[in-house]
Amino acid sequence: MSAVDTTVGITPGPEPSRRRRRRRRAGAVLGVLVVLLGGAGAGVGAVTLAAPPGTGPVGATAEWARDHGLNWLVTGMEKLQYAVDAPSEGGTPAGGIPRAPGALSDPATTPPLAPVAAGAPLPGEGVWQTVVADHGRPAVQVTTLRVDDTHTSYLAGVLRMDPALVRGTLHPGVGEPAGRWHASTSLAGRAGDGVAVAFNGGFKLSDPSHNGYYAEGRTVAPLLPGKASLVLHTDGRADVGAWGTEVGMGPDVASVRQNLLPLVDDGAVNPTCATGGTAEWGSTVGQNAFVHRSGFGVTADGTEVYVAGPALSVCTLGRLLADAGVVRGMELDINPAWVSGTYFHDRPGHTPQGFALFPAEQVPPTHYLAPTMRDWFAWYLRS
């Protein structure tokens, strides 16, 4: 995230021929960036460019380039690309509301979410579908909604987990937080046994918003008072809140990942969602408001909720969380290269099968099957 999360994605346009033109132009922009990065070493003093550690899309290369003195180049490229691919207004989702890939035959009985967009819901909009079950009990459910009243052709995904059936773990990346950890950097091999969900963490720890990180008894970045904090307890249950007042350190805390300010508190969206700047909510591609965003929160009964999608503002992300029943929630990472919600079908003895949470997701479901650059979360079936 922040000024380092740079690559904007290809999102649905109002009509196919226009989308094809946008894709060709955006592809050319990325091609120029890669070529320039590949030959830039001689022009950046003693810097030698090489592939960044861990897996990741083109945005990972852009992030790495910023860290090596090429901020001017990446910033220019991202502004050009966002001008090509800014979210369009109006329209309807191509093909309507999709059935969740990998949905189980038994429909979820959870009451549907009301649509964010005005008017009657589209067929299937807001309807929960069970995608991971434990002995017939719904462990993970997902639904799809239009993102707002304006960008009506774009769809966000909402995922809810039953903490009695799944347990969470914070996983390190090979680049952040780096170092040696007991938790794995991927879901390869036995590390993927029983996995149900994986999704991105927060901003870089070096981001100017100063976000804390604690895991396995070690503090990598200081935990700051008032910061929105995703706390995982030793029993695998999650909580979210402002550090030092709503959540805090204790013997049962397994990990803490801080990111920005609380976005939802007591069920209400933070009123600074529309007025706060980069210090409050981070930098986006071209500093535009409507980009890929993700967030996490907990409901009053402890249900754990992850939301992600394209063309989201801080406020619309907060509204999606609140509408899903979240009483305390936070923004996680943003921009297309880093928003990566995936749920899995466990296949004992074989690689788990992953499914993307929302149609415009750019990070493939296989992302967490190899070592990742940045830290991330996974939830596993308890049984």
RAURBEL-V990567 format. One line per field, one symbol per residue. phi: phi as a letter, one per 20 degrees, with the letter a starting at -180 (. if undefined). Layout:
BEGIN
phi = ???
END
This chain:
BEGIN
phi = .lfdeceededgefbgffffffffffffffffffffffdegfdcmefdebfffmerfggffffffffdndggffffffffffffdggedmncffnmeffffmfefeffdfgfefffffnfffgnfmefcfdccclnefecccbccffafeeeedcddcccceffdccdbedeefecemnebfffebdfmffefmfdbbbfedfgfefgfldebcalmceecgedgnffceddefenedbcrffncecafafeeebcceamdgecblndfgfegedfdffecnedgmlefdbfbcbbacefengdcdcbreldegfffffffffenfecbbfdfcmgfcebecdcdfcgncffedcffcgefefffegeecgdfdfbdcdcffe
END
